[in-house]
Structures are given as structure tokens and as C-alpha cells.
Amino acid sequence: MGKISGLVEDVRKLNNPLALKDEKIAELEKRVDELEQYTRKEDVIISGLKTTHHTYSNVIRGESSGADLGEGEKQRLEEQVIQFFNRNDISIHKESIATCHTLPKRNGQME
């Protein structure tokens, strides 16, 4: 009987730190969720916008040499997005854009 009560006491001692760790994990998960929401609150996703930008990865994959870029292809994606907004009477400044990039389509290709 003494051995069993000793084991029960050991389990109780282990359960207390385990409960504290579970609380800490829940708190950290909540903080991560809040941070993810904060970082996404300024995101703008534009679908269907046709861009003529050239990426380094296209050159590496051999899809383009990089030397034959036309003037339209030399425009940065960011500038094309600003032009899109301006054409739609939405005022946006280059300084307002933290980052600008294309997202892959469902089939994995870039738009």
C-alpha cells in the first residue's frame, strides 16, 4: 500500500507542473494568434491584376534571359500596383507599401 500511495503522490507532483505548462501553452497560442491577426490587418490582396514584372527566379529557371526585357517588364511590381490603384481613383503612395509580391495560383504558378 505504501508503494502505491508513493506513486500517487509522484503523479500529483507531476500533474502540477504539467497544468502550469498547459496554461503557458494556451497563453502563448493566444499571443501568436493576436500577432498573426495584427500582421494581416494591413494586407491587401488584389486578384486578377495582370503584371509585367520580371523576377530573378524566371531567369534562373531559364524562362527568360533577362537581357530582352521590354520597358513594361522593367517596371517594378510595386509601381504597377500603384498605377492600378490610381486608375481606380484610389490614392496610394509608395511609402505606404511595406512589401509587394505576387502570390501563387492554386496550381502553383505565379500570376
WORARA-V317836 format. One record per residue. PHI is phi in whole degrees, -180 to 180 (NA if undefined). BURIAL is b if it has 9 or more other ideal C-beta (glycine too) atoms within 8 Angstrom, else e. Layout:
# WORARA-V317836
<<PHI;BURIAL> <PHI;BURIAL>>
This chain:
# WORARA-V317836
<<NA;e> <-63;e> <-68;e> <-67;e> <-66;e> <-66;e> <-66;e> <-63;e> <-64;e> <-61;e> <-64;e> <-62;e> <-65;e> <-76;e> <-68;e> <-63;e> <-64;e> <-65;e> <-64;e> <-64;e> <-66;e> <-62;e> <-64;e> <-64;e> <-61;e> <-61;e> <-64;e> <-67;e> <-62;e> <-64;e> <-65;e> <-63;e> <-59;e> <-64;e> <-66;e> <-64;e> <-63;e> <-64;e> <-71;e> <-88;e> <-68;e> <-102;e> <-72;e> <-127;e> <-110;e> <-111;e> <-105;e> <85;e> <-77;b> <-84;e> <-117;b> <-124;e> <-108;b> <-118;b> <-110;e> <-58;e> <-64;e> <-65;b> <-66;b> <-61;e> <-76;e> <83;e> <-77;e> <-158;b> <-82;e> <88;e> <-85;e> <-98;e> <-72;e> <-79;e> <-60;e> <-63;e> <-73;b> <-77;e> <-64;b> <-75;e> <-55;b> <-58;b> <-65;b> <-68;b> <-67;b> <-60;b> <-61;e> <-59;b> <-63;b> <-61;b> <-62;e> <-103;e> <55;e> <-117;e> <-83;e> <-144;b> <-111;e> <-55;e> <-67;e> <-81;e> <-98;b> <-78;e> <-155;e> <-146;e> <-157;e> <-86;e> <-109;e> <-69;e> <-72;e> <-62;e> <-86;e> <93;e> <-85;e> <-83;e> <-76;b>>
